[in-house]
Amino acid sequence: MPADAAAVRTWFEQHAGAGYDWAGVFGFVVRPLGGEPDRYFCSGSIATAPGVKEPFRLDPNAFEGFAASVAQYDRAFVE
């Protein structure tokens, strides 16, 4: 996934202090519980910054698999 490093840094600067999305974290265990808009957890903020659409659909484990797949795809076209 090509990402503009400056844009990612700007996203994090603009969202500094946004708060931790505890409802979203517990939503992985209790599915009916949704996350809080304008709050993030680690993998959600890392996915949102470069522009991943609907990052709330990726729990931390799924995000790791997604990131590994993207990295493998990127390497295939760079080499």
Buried (B, 14 or more C-beta within 10 A) or exposed (E): EEEEEEEBEEBBEEBEEEEEBEBBBEBBEEEEEEBBEEBBBEBBBBBBBBBBEEBBEBBEEEBEEBBEEBEEEEEEEEE
